[in-house]
Amino acid sequence: MSAERDSAVGEQISDGGRKTAKAAKTAAAGGSASAKKAAPARKTPARKAPAKKATVKKATAKKPSAKKATAKKPAAKKAAPAREPAAKKASARKAAPAKSSAALKKAPAPRKQVVAPKKATASVPAAPAKTVAAHPQGESRTALVRRARRINRELAEVYPYAHPELDFENPFQLVVATVLSAQTTDLRVNQTTPALFAKYPTPEDLAAADPEEVEEILRPTGFFRAKTKSVIGLSKALVEQFDGEVPGRLEDLVKLPGVGRKTAFVVLGNAFGRPGITVDTHFQRLVRRWKWTDETDPDKIEAAVGALFPKSDWTDLSHHVIWHGRRICHARKPACGACPIAPLCPAYGEGETDPEKAKKLLKYEKAGQPGQRLKPPQAYLDAGGKAAPPLGAG
């Protein structure tokens, strides 16, 4: 029984061993199967490795972006320094106003130093030369017109009695006297014409005169032969072309022997009341001195000055300028210290600026002396003017 048990147990054991062996085999088989199954799990990662590689590639692809980001970061870092200079510049800008304000605060001192001499020179009598000299430089057309007209208004107040300084009673006497006034003074002409007109009162008389007799009368005026020829030829032209009458048109007057535009405007303005500008030597000198024009030709001077004034002012303007040139604004030594328009004159200072010395340079009624006319208008006498003495009077 025991043997059978033992054998049974042995069989069980052997069976159990077998079972265990089978179990072991199955376990081993299962292990191998699991290993086999596990192996694909290991292989799948290997297979999936490309995905990982792809991810790595993607990661690496993304990494450049990271690198770019990192590259951007340095840019940001670099931008930061750029901003810092901007901030420094901003601070410098902010600081700049402080400097400029400091400079502005310091600026008044030199400005006062610059202004001080101007104030000092303003009290000096010769200052008008400096204040006026700036007028013509860069002077606009409007400023020139205003200054020129103001000078004329000032002169009108100084010479309210201004008139032609040749003695005449009719247009014929005026045109003859004007022709004779070339290269001599109006005073000398006024002292000579009374004898001439007493002997030859009309154009017909003078046209038929003996030239030698006329020359003897006109000798004191200078260039008497040429002047004799002119006045006799003038008288003949009046008789032959205009029936012995002086024409009242510029076109006709300039056709007469010895008559130019200057003489024609003297006659038109003073005998016929028609405006004209008389451009004699005094007029030419003064308008250039006053910087009204730089022209030297009489016709161009007439046009330039005429454009500055209304036509109705031309005749009186001529009187004012000529009178001022004969009495105060002389050619060689103008009396600047006694000039009423000194603040408006760019040439102030060319002459005597001392008031007392300048007064000694004045002529005619401004110096208490006789004028140039033997028979001046009553307005001139009422203003204190004196008639000139006749020829030969002591």
Order of alpha helices (4+ residues) and beta strands (2+ residues): alpha-alpha-alpha-alpha-alpha-alpha-alpha-alpha-alpha-alpha-alpha-alpha-alpha-alpha-alpha-alpha
